[in-house]
Structure formats: structure tokens, C-alpha cells
Amino acid sequence: MRTLFHQQGVAYAAVPGTVLCTAQLYHALKQEKFLNHTWEDMDTLRKMQGNSTFFIGEPASSFEGYFNNFCLTIGSSITNWASDKRDKKVKVSKDNKPLMKFKGMTSTLAANRISPLSDRRLISADLVESWIQKSNKTQDDTETDKTQSSATSEKKTRQPLIHKLAATVQTEIPDLEFDYFAIHNSCRELLLRLQTEEEKVTGPGFTKKYMSHGEHNLAFVAGFVLSTAAGKKGIIDTSVSSTQLLEIAAETVNQWLSEGKGKTISGAGNEQPDLQLQ
């Protein structure tokens, strides 16, 4: 059940790009010290998924970098945002879009083998070892504590195989039970609120005008903030200052976080059972 919840949740959150671009906007506001509150759920997601899910290369640290990364991850050319394109919708490509990672490899592989309609051949020790190794490799690709991960791996090598399997499944539970449905819905709620605030400056229906598929590209709400902050104002009336939408975004995100919206998942307080064998 955990693995199914995770797989469906990741697929649900990954496709529209809403989580991806909201994470980039949050990173920019946090990096530039515009925020008075921490988005605990997003910080947890970034640690689980690693920077490669949200950024091309290292996370940016300048307004130009934030916008360039946004364009790269959605597959849009910066020329799409030029003034002579303002009457056309922004075009995107999925070719270079970062992929959200499926976690809990050992749990997933084990679940596939013990389901009623699965391969009924005996599960060998070598097969179980391969499951554990795949899980360890996945953890190494994220921002987990390397020292702690190394110590955990060393401890596992001294355990009987069944104990190593149980310990690996135990470590995967937080990844599998993270609510990707909730984080997507939270990002969508935030972007819709930000869109309303943006349009008080840009005019009614502005963001919708440039979206290729309506709400499916709600991520452009974040993109407009990053583009104007980088000085790419051609797509917006020149009366809008380069920092105006950024300040609106900061105020909107701060208000949203102050309402406790940033810890709806981490604040749920779901304690996990201890599955370690004695």
C-alpha cells in the first residue's frame, strides 16, 4: 500500500510542473532573504528528491540564474519572453525537463514479488542483496547525510540478510509516506493565490493569456516573477518594476506560510512503527 501511494503520488505531482517551478520560486525568495517563514514540507521534499530534480546543475544564486534555470527546466527559450513575443503564448518542450524520482526501491521490488499475481519463483539471497544495493544507490543520489548514510551501510553489512532487508525497508518509510498529492495541491493553491495578486498589477487574465494549456501551465505564474526579477520585462508592461512582482510574491508566500500552509505534511505527526528485528 505504501509503495502504491508513493508511485501514484509522484506521478500526480510530476506531470504539470507545478511543484517543480514553485520549488524554484521558493528557492529564489529564500536565497534572497525575502522570507520570514520556512516551508518545511518543501524543504523535506528537496532533501528527499535532491537538487537534480529541481535544478539544471547547481542551484542558482542570482536573479539571472533563477530565470535561466526556470527556462531550462521547462524547456523554454529565453527568446520566448522577448517583447516581440508578447502576443504569443510561451512555448515549452519536455525534452530537458528534470524527472521526479521514485523512492523506496527495495520496498517497491519486494512488494512486486510478494503480490498475488507476481513472479512466484523463490526469492534468493542474491536477489534480496540486489534490492538493497539499488536502494543504497538511490539514497546516494539525494541530499542525505553522507556520514550517517555511510555509517548505516557499514552497520548493515554486519547484519544477517533478513535484518538488513528489514532495516532498509524501515529507512524507506519516510520517503514512501511523504504525501506528494498534498505537496502538489499546496503548490497549486499558492500559485493560484499568487496569480490573483500578480494580476492586480499586470491586469486581469494576463497570466492565462500566455499559458499554452490553461491551468496545466500554472507554473508560468512563478516564471513571470523570475523573468521580471531578471530584468526580462518585455513580456510585461514597462511600468512594472523589475522587483515589483518579486515583492508581491514574497508577501504572498510569507502570508501563506504564516497561515501554517507550509507544514501540512510534516506537521501531521504520523509516527512510524519500529520494524527492526531484535
C-alpha positions in Angstrom: 0.0 0.0 0.0 2.9 2.4 0.8 4.6 1.8 -2.5 1.4 2.3 -4.5 0.6 5.5 -2.6 4.1 6.7 -3.4 4.1 5.8 -7.1 0.8 7.3 -7.8 1.7 10.4 -5.8 4.9 11.0 -7.6 3.2 10.6 -11.0 0.5 13.0 -9.9 2.9 15.7 -8.7 5.5 15.4 -11.5 3.4 15.9 -14.7 2.1 19.5 -14.5 5.4 21.1 -13.3 3.6 23.0 -10.6 5.8 21.6 -7.8 9.0 22.0 -9.9 8.5 25.7 -10.5 7.1 26.5 -7.1 10.2 25.0 -5.6 12.4 27.2 -7.8 10.4 30.3 -6.8 10.7 29.3 -3.1 14.5 28.8 -3.5 14.9 32.3 -5.1 12.9 34.0 -2.4 14.7 32.1 0.4 18.1 32.7 -1.2 17.5 36.4 -1.5 16.2 36.5 2.2 12.7 37.7 1.3 11.0 35.1 3.6 10.2 35.3 7.3 9.0 31.7 7.4 10.2 28.2 6.4 8.3 25.9 4.1 9.0 22.7 6.0 7.2 20.4 3.5 9.1 21.8 0.5 12.5 21.6 2.4 11.7 17.9 3.2 10.8 17.2 -0.4 14.1 18.8 -1.7 16.1 16.7 0.7 14.3 13.5 -0.4 14.5 14.3 -4.1 17.9 16.0 -4.4 18.8 19.2 -6.3 18.8 17.4 -9.7 15.0 17.1 -9.6 14.6 20.9 -9.4 17.7 22.4 -11.0 19.9 22.0 -14.0 23.4 22.0 -12.4 23.9 23.7 -9.1 21.1 25.8 -7.6 21.2 29.3 -8.9 22.2 32.2 -6.7 21.3 35.3 -8.8 18.2 36.6 -10.5 19.6 35.9 -13.9 20.4 32.3 -12.8 16.9 31.7 -11.3 15.3 32.7 -14.6 17.7 30.8 -16.8 17.2 27.6 -14.7 13.4 28.1 -14.9 13.6 28.3 -18.7 15.9 25.2 -18.9 13.7 23.0 -16.7 10.5 23.8 -18.6 12.2 23.6 -22.0 11.5 27.2 -22.9 13.9 29.5 -24.8 14.6 32.9 -23.2 13.6 34.5 -26.6 10.0 33.4 -25.9 9.9 36.1 -23.3 11.0 38.9 -25.5 8.8 42.0 -26.2 8.1 40.9 -29.8 6.6 37.7 -28.5 4.2 39.3 -26.1 1.1 38.5 -28.1 2.1 34.8 -28.3 1.9 32.0 -25.8 5.2 30.8 -24.3 6.2 27.5 -25.9 7.8 24.7 -23.9 9.4 21.4 -24.5 9.6 18.4 -22.2 12.9 17.1 -23.6 15.1 18.6 -20.8 12.6 18.6 -18.0 14.0 17.1 -14.8 12.3 14.0 -13.6 10.9 13.5 -10.2 12.5 10.3 -8.7 10.6 7.3 -7.4 12.0 6.3 -4.0 11.9 3.2 -1.8 13.4 0.8 -4.4 13.8 -2.1 -2.0 10.2 -1.8 -0.8 8.9 -1.5 -4.3 10.8 -4.5 -5.6 9.8 -6.6 -2.6 6.2 -5.6 -3.0 6.2 -6.6 -6.6 7.4 -10.1 -5.8 5.0 -10.8 -2.9 1.8 -9.6 -4.6 -0.6 -12.4 -5.6 -0.1 -12.0 -9.4 3.7 -11.6 -9.2 6.6 -13.9 -10.3 6.2 -16.9 -8.0 9.8 -18.1 -8.2 11.8 -18.4 -4.9 13.4 -15.2 -3.7 17.1 -15.8 -3.5 19.6 -14.2 -1.2 21.4 -12.6 -4.2 18.1 -11.1 -5.3 17.5 -9.5 -1.9 21.1 -8.2 -1.9 20.5 -6.6 -5.3 17.3 -4.9 -3.9 19.2 -3.4 -1.0 22.1 -2.2 -3.3 19.6 -0.4 -5.5 18.1 1.3 -2.5 21.5 2.4 -1.3 22.4 3.8 -4.7 19.1 5.8 -4.8 19.9 7.3 -1.4 23.4 8.3 -2.5 21.9 10.3 -5.3 20.0 12.6 -2.9 21.0 15.1 -0.3 21.0 12.7 2.6 23.6 13.0 5.3 26.6 11.2 3.7 28.3 10.4 7.1 25.1 9.0 8.5 24.4 7.0 5.3 27.9 5.6 5.3 27.6 4.5 8.9 24.2 3.0 8.3 25.6 1.0 5.3 28.5 -0.3 7.3 26.2 -1.4 10.1 24.0 -3.2 7.6 26.9 -5.2 6.2 27.4 -6.9 9.6 23.8 -7.9 9.9 22.1 -11.1 8.8 20.3 -10.6 5.4 16.8 -10.6 6.8 17.9 -7.9 9.3 19.4 -5.9 6.5 16.2 -6.1 4.5 14.1 -5.0 7.4 16.4 -2.1 8.2 16.4 -1.0 4.6 12.6 -1.1 4.4 12.4 0.9 7.7 14.6 3.7 6.3 12.4 3.9 3.2 9.2 4.5 5.0 9.5 8.3 5.3 10.1 8.6 1.5 7.2 6.3 0.7 4.8 8.0 3.1 5.5 11.6 2.0 2.3 13.0 0.6 3.1 14.0 -3.0 -0.6 14.6 -3.6 -0.7 17.2 -0.8 2.5 19.0 -1.9 1.1 19.3 -5.4 -2.2 20.7 -4.1 -0.3 23.1 -1.8 1.8 24.4 -4.7 -1.3 24.8 -6.8 -3.1 26.7 -4.1 -0.2 29.0 -3.6 0.2 29.7 -7.3 -3.5 30.5 -7.8 -3.3 33.0 -4.9 -0.1 34.5 -6.4 -1.8 34.7 -9.8 -4.6 36.8 -8.2 -2.1 39.1 -6.7 0.0 39.4 -9.8 -3.0 40.3 -11.9 -3.7 43.3 -9.7 -0.5 44.8 -11.3 -0.4 43.1 -14.8 -4.1 43.2 -15.5 -7.0 40.7 -15.4 -6.3 37.5 -17.2 -2.7 38.3 -18.0 -1.1 35.1 -16.9 -3.9 33.0 -18.5 -3.2 34.7 -21.8 0.3 33.3 -22.0 -0.4 29.8 -20.8 -0.3 27.2 -23.5 -2.8 24.9 -21.8 -4.6 26.9 -19.2 -4.1 25.8 -15.6 -1.9 23.0 -16.7 0.9 25.6 -17.1 0.1 27.4 -13.9 3.9 27.2 -13.3 4.2 30.3 -15.5 2.9 32.3 -12.6 6.2 31.6 -10.9 8.0 32.2 -14.2 6.7 35.7 -14.6 8.1 36.6 -11.2 11.6 35.2 -12.0 11.6 36.8 -15.5 10.9 40.3 -14.3 13.3 39.9 -11.4 16.0 39.1 -14.0 15.1 42.2 -16.0 13.2 40.4 -18.7 10.3 42.9 -18.7 9.4 42.8 -22.4 6.5 40.4 -21.8 5.1 42.8 -19.1 4.2 46.4 -19.3 7.3 48.5 -18.8 5.6 50.4 -15.9 6.1 47.2 -13.8 9.5 47.5 -12.0 11.9 44.6 -12.0 11.3 43.8 -8.4 7.6 44.5 -8.1 6.3 41.0 -8.8 9.1 39.6 -6.7 8.0 41.7 -3.7 4.3 40.6 -4.4 5.5 37.0 -4.5 7.4 37.4 -1.2 4.4 39.0 0.5 2.1 36.3 -0.8 4.3 33.4 0.2 5.1 34.9 3.6 1.3 35.3 4.3 0.6 31.8 3.0 3.3 30.3 5.2 2.2 32.3 8.3 -1.2 30.5 8.0 0.6 27.2 8.6 0.3 26.1 5.0 3.9 25.1 4.8 3.8 22.2 7.3 0.6 20.4 6.4 2.5 17.2 5.7 5.4 17.4 8.2 3.0 18.7 10.9 0.7 15.6 10.5 2.8 13.9 13.2 2.4 10.4 11.8 4.7 8.2 13.9 6.1 5.1 12.2 6.3 1.7 13.8 9.7 0.3 14.5 10.3 -2.7 12.2 13.8 -3.5 13.3 14.3 -7.2 14.3 15.8 -7.9 17.6 
